[in-house]
Amino acid sequence: MRLGTRKTAVKIFASVVLVGGAASVAGLGTFGSFTSTTSASAATGTGKVVLATGASVRGLDVSATNLVPGDTVERTVTLTRSSDTESFGSVKLTTAATTNNVLTTDATNGLQMKVDQCSVAWVQPAGGNVLTCSGTTTPVIAQRAVIGSTLDLGAATTTLNTAAAASNLRVTLSLPTSADNTFQGVSNTVSFTFDATQRAAQSL
């Protein structure tokens, strides 16, 4: 009985040694592997859209009173695009009245508006109210009722996206000769809001 027990113990010990040896060999296989790491970075930033008004002669803030049918009112506004801004996708005009009366609610006989652009600044001759352009005049908005929403200023957008980044606009308001006695003694204020949108998205 003793001999049998001793023999079994030897077999178990031998098995443990073999397993331990196999573990040692496996460890030698993964030791000292070569590795290398590198990295790179990409700078990103967002652009901006900045539309502003510059100096102009006889601006929109100059009031016009005592109009009679057939009279016209000429005012200027200079739109500018900041030098550090992205190009514009569009520039649009929205006009609104502070009061609802025939001057702005009558689309046919009420105030009419048209917008033109000059390649240089508009000039007001001494002693006169008619603005002149010594450069090239381009129609921007054809004559229409004064009140409108998101009216496209395509020619102005094109000019603002050039190196000059400035659009010289003349706004002409007129009271049609068809305006009758219901227009007498009526007053109103028209606001002009210019909105610029970003250029189309692109792959950079």
ROZALUM-950007 format. One record per residue (C-alpha): residue number from 1; residue in three letters; x, y, z. Coordinates in steps of 0.2 Angstrom, whole numbers, plus 5000, padded with zeros to 4 digits. Last residue first. Example, Ala and Ser with C-alpha at 12.3 -4.5 7.8 and 13.67 -1.06 7.14 Angstrom:
BEGIN
+-----+------+------+------+------+
| pos | code |    X |    Y |    Z |
+-----+------+------+------+------+
|   2 |  ser | 5068 | 4995 | 5036 |
|   1 |  ala | 5062 | 4978 | 5039 |
+-----+------+------+------+------+
***
This chain:
BEGIN
+-----+------+------+------+------+
| pos | code |    X |    Y |    Z |
+-----+------+------+------+------+
| 204 |  leu | 4936 | 5362 | 4765 |
| 203 |  ser | 4920 | 5354 | 4757 |
| 202 |  gln | 4906 | 5367 | 4755 |
| 201 |  ala | 4891 | 5374 | 4764 |
| 200 |  ala | 4882 | 5388 | 4755 |
| 199 |  arg | 4887 | 5405 | 4760 |
| 198 |  gln | 4880 | 5412 | 4776 |
| 197 |  thr | 4864 | 5423 | 4777 |
| 196 |  ala | 4863 | 5442 | 4778 |
| 195 |  asp | 4847 | 5451 | 4784 |
| 194 |  phe | 4843 | 5469 | 4780 |
| 193 |  thr | 4829 | 5477 | 4790 |
| 192 |  phe | 4820 | 5493 | 4784 |
| 191 |  ser | 4807 | 5502 | 4795 |
| 190 |  val | 4793 | 5512 | 4788 |
| 189 |  thr | 4786 | 5526 | 4798 |
| 188 |  asn | 4768 | 5533 | 4795 |
| 187 |  ser | 4759 | 5549 | 4792 |
| 186 |  val | 4742 | 5554 | 4784 |
| 185 |  gly | 4736 | 5572 | 4782 |
| 184 |  gln | 4728 | 5568 | 4765 |
| 183 |  phe | 4729 | 5550 | 4759 |
| 182 |  thr | 4710 | 5548 | 4758 |
| 181 |  asn | 4710 | 5563 | 4746 |
| 180 |  asp | 4716 | 5552 | 4732 |
| 179 |  ala | 4733 | 5543 | 4728 |
| 178 |  ser | 4732 | 5540 | 4709 |
| 177 |  thr | 4747 | 5551 | 4706 |
| 176 |  pro | 4758 | 5538 | 4715 |
| 175 |  leu | 4767 | 5542 | 4731 |
| 174 |  ser | 4786 | 5538 | 4729 |
| 173 |  leu | 4799 | 5530 | 4739 |
| 172 |  thr | 4817 | 5528 | 4731 |
| 171 |  val | 4830 | 5518 | 4741 |
| 170 |  arg | 4848 | 5521 | 4735 |
| 169 |  leu | 4860 | 5507 | 4739 |
| 168 |  asn | 4879 | 5508 | 4740 |
| 167 |  ser | 4885 | 5490 | 4742 |
| 166 |  ala | 4902 | 5487 | 4751 |
| 165 |  ala | 4913 | 5472 | 4752 |
| 164 |  ala | 4926 | 5480 | 4740 |
| 163 |  ala | 4935 | 5463 | 4738 |
| 162 |  thr | 4919 | 5456 | 4731 |
| 161 |  asn | 4906 | 5446 | 4741 |
| 160 |  leu | 4896 | 5463 | 4745 |
| 159 |  thr | 4894 | 5466 | 4727 |
| 158 |  thr | 4886 | 5449 | 4723 |
| 157 |  thr | 4874 | 5451 | 4738 |
| 156 |  ala | 4869 | 5469 | 4733 |
| 155 |  ala | 4865 | 5462 | 4715 |
| 154 |  gly | 4854 | 5448 | 4723 |
| 153 |  leu | 4845 | 5459 | 4735 |
| 152 |  asp | 4830 | 5447 | 4738 |
| 151 |  leu | 4815 | 5454 | 4747 |
| 150 |  thr | 4813 | 5445 | 4763 |
| 149 |  ser | 4796 | 5452 | 4767 |
| 148 |  gly | 4788 | 5467 | 4759 |
| 147 |  ile | 4779 | 5484 | 4762 |
| 146 |  val | 4784 | 5498 | 4750 |
| 145 |  ala | 4773 | 5492 | 4736 |
| 144 |  arg | 4783 | 5489 | 4720 |
| 143 |  gln | 4796 | 5497 | 4709 |
| 142 |  ala | 4810 | 5485 | 4704 |
| 141 |  ile | 4822 | 5479 | 4717 |
| 140 |  val | 4841 | 5479 | 4714 |
| 139 |  pro | 4843 | 5489 | 4698 |
| 138 |  thr | 4861 | 5493 | 4694 |
| 137 |  thr | 4869 | 5510 | 4692 |
| 136 |  thr | 4887 | 5511 | 4686 |
| 135 |  gly | 4898 | 5526 | 4692 |
| 134 |  ser | 4895 | 5544 | 4694 |
| 133 |  cys | 4878 | 5540 | 4703 |
| 132 |  thr | 4867 | 5555 | 4707 |
| 131 |  leu | 4855 | 5558 | 4721 |
| 130 |  val | 4840 | 5570 | 4718 |
| 129 |  asn | 4837 | 5582 | 4733 |
| 128 |  gly | 4846 | 5597 | 4726 |
| 127 |  gly | 4855 | 5613 | 4734 |
| 126 |  ala | 4872 | 5605 | 4732 |
| 125 |  pro | 4871 | 5589 | 4722 |
| 124 |  gln | 4869 | 5573 | 4733 |
| 123 |  val | 4881 | 5560 | 4728 |
| 122 |  trp | 4879 | 5541 | 4729 |
| 121 |  ala | 4895 | 5532 | 4733 |
| 120 |  val | 4903 | 5521 | 4720 |
| 119 |  ser | 4896 | 5506 | 4710 |
| 118 |  cys | 4879 | 5512 | 4712 |
| 117 |  gln | 4864 | 5501 | 4718 |
| 116 |  asp | 4846 | 5504 | 4715 |
| 115 |  val | 4830 | 5500 | 4726 |
| 114 |  lys | 4812 | 5504 | 4722 |
| 113 |  met | 4798 | 5508 | 4733 |
| 112 |  gln | 4779 | 5513 | 4731 |
| 111 |  leu | 4769 | 5522 | 4745 |
| 110 |  gly | 4750 | 5519 | 4743 |
| 109 |  asn | 4740 | 5519 | 4728 |
| 108 |  thr | 4742 | 5501 | 4722 |
| 107 |  ala | 4748 | 5492 | 4738 |
| 106 |  asp | 4736 | 5501 | 4749 |
| 105 |  thr | 4741 | 5495 | 4766 |
| 104 |  thr | 4757 | 5506 | 4768 |
| 103 |  leu | 4751 | 5524 | 4765 |
| 102 |  val | 4733 | 5519 | 4768 |
| 101 |  asn | 4735 | 5516 | 4786 |
| 100 |  asn | 4742 | 5502 | 4798 |
|  99 |  thr | 4755 | 5510 | 4809 |
|  98 |  thr | 4773 | 5505 | 4813 |
|  97 |  ala | 4776 | 5500 | 4795 |
|  96 |  ala | 4787 | 5485 | 4790 |
|  95 |  thr | 4800 | 5482 | 4777 |
|  94 |  thr | 4811 | 5466 | 4775 |
|  93 |  leu | 4826 | 5466 | 4764 |
|  92 |  lys | 4837 | 5451 | 4760 |
|  91 |  val | 4855 | 5448 | 4758 |
|  90 |  ser | 4860 | 5430 | 4752 |
|  89 |  gly | 4874 | 5417 | 4753 |
|  88 |  phe | 4886 | 5429 | 4760 |
|  87 |  ser | 4905 | 5427 | 4760 |
|  86 |  glu | 4913 | 5423 | 4777 |
|  85 |  thr | 4918 | 5437 | 4789 |
|  84 |  asp | 4935 | 5444 | 4793 |
|  83 |  ser | 4933 | 5459 | 4781 |
|  82 |  ser | 4916 | 5464 | 4788 |
|  81 |  arg | 4903 | 5465 | 4775 |
|  80 |  thr | 4896 | 5482 | 4772 |
|  79 |  leu | 4879 | 5490 | 4767 |
|  78 |  thr | 4878 | 5508 | 4762 |
|  77 |  val | 4861 | 5516 | 4764 |
|  76 |  thr | 4854 | 5530 | 4754 |
|  75 |  arg | 4837 | 5540 | 4753 |
|  74 |  glu | 4827 | 5547 | 4739 |
|  73 |  val | 4809 | 5553 | 4741 |
|  72 |  thr | 4797 | 5555 | 4726 |
|  71 |  asp | 4782 | 5566 | 4724 |
|  70 |  gly | 4768 | 5562 | 4712 |
|  69 |  pro | 4754 | 5563 | 4724 |
|  68 |  val | 4758 | 5575 | 4738 |
|  67 |  leu | 4771 | 5573 | 4752 |
|  66 |  asn | 4772 | 5585 | 4766 |
|  65 |  thr | 4785 | 5576 | 4775 |
|  64 |  ala | 4801 | 5566 | 4772 |
|  63 |  ser | 4812 | 5561 | 4787 |
|  62 |  val | 4831 | 5558 | 4786 |
|  61 |  asp | 4835 | 5541 | 4795 |
|  60 |  leu | 4836 | 5532 | 4779 |
|  59 |  gly | 4852 | 5541 | 4775 |
|  58 |  arg | 4855 | 5557 | 4765 |
|  57 |  val | 4873 | 5553 | 4762 |
|  56 |  ser | 4880 | 5537 | 4767 |
|  55 |  ala | 4892 | 5530 | 4781 |
|  54 |  gly | 4892 | 5512 | 4783 |
|  53 |  thr | 4879 | 5499 | 4788 |
|  52 |  ala | 4883 | 5482 | 4794 |
|  51 |  leu | 4882 | 5464 | 4790 |
|  50 |  val | 4893 | 5451 | 4799 |
|  49 |  val | 4893 | 5433 | 4796 |
|  48 |  lys | 4905 | 5422 | 4805 |
|  47 |  gly | 4917 | 5408 | 4803 |
|  46 |  thr | 4920 | 5393 | 4814 |
|  45 |  gly | 4936 | 5385 | 4819 |
|  44 |  thr | 4946 | 5370 | 4816 |
|  43 |  ala | 4964 | 5365 | 4819 |
|  42 |  ala | 4968 | 5347 | 4814 |
|  41 |  ser | 4980 | 5337 | 4825 |
|  40 |  ala | 4992 | 5323 | 4822 |
|  39 |  ser | 4998 | 5308 | 4832 |
|  38 |  thr | 5012 | 5294 | 4832 |
|  37 |  thr | 5015 | 5278 | 4841 |
|  36 |  ser | 5027 | 5264 | 4839 |
|  35 |  thr | 5028 | 5246 | 4847 |
|  34 |  phe | 5041 | 5232 | 4847 |
|  33 |  ser | 5037 | 5216 | 4858 |
|  32 |  gly | 5049 | 5213 | 4873 |
|  31 |  phe | 5040 | 5198 | 4881 |
|  30 |  thr | 5026 | 5190 | 4872 |
|  29 |  gly | 5033 | 5173 | 4868 |
|  28 |  leu | 5044 | 5172 | 4884 |
|  27 |  gly | 5028 | 5172 | 4894 |
|  26 |  ala | 5021 | 5157 | 4884 |
|  25 |  val | 5037 | 5147 | 4888 |
|  24 |  ser | 5035 | 5150 | 4906 |
|  23 |  ala | 5017 | 5144 | 4906 |
|  22 |  ala | 5022 | 5128 | 4898 |
|  21 |  gly | 5035 | 5125 | 4911 |
|  20 |  gly | 5023 | 5127 | 4925 |
|  19 |  val | 5011 | 5115 | 4917 |
|  18 |  leu | 5025 | 5102 | 4915 |
|  17 |  val | 5030 | 5104 | 4933 |
|  16 |  val | 5013 | 5102 | 4940 |
|  15 |  ser | 5011 | 5085 | 4930 |
|  14 |  ala | 5027 | 5079 | 4937 |
|  13 |  phe | 5021 | 5082 | 4955 |
|  12 |  ile | 5005 | 5072 | 4952 |
|  11 |  lys | 5015 | 5057 | 4945 |
|  10 |  val | 5026 | 5057 | 4960 |
|   9 |  ala | 5012 | 5057 | 4972 |
|   8 |  thr | 5004 | 5042 | 4963 |
|   7 |  lys | 5020 | 5032 | 4965 |
|   6 |  arg | 5021 | 5035 | 4983 |
|   5 |  thr | 5003 | 5029 | 4987 |
|   4 |  gly | 5006 | 5013 | 4978 |
|   3 |  leu | 5022 | 5009 | 4987 |
|   2 |  arg | 5014 | 5012 | 5004 |
|   1 |  met | 5000 | 5000 | 5000 |
+-----+------+------+------+------+
***
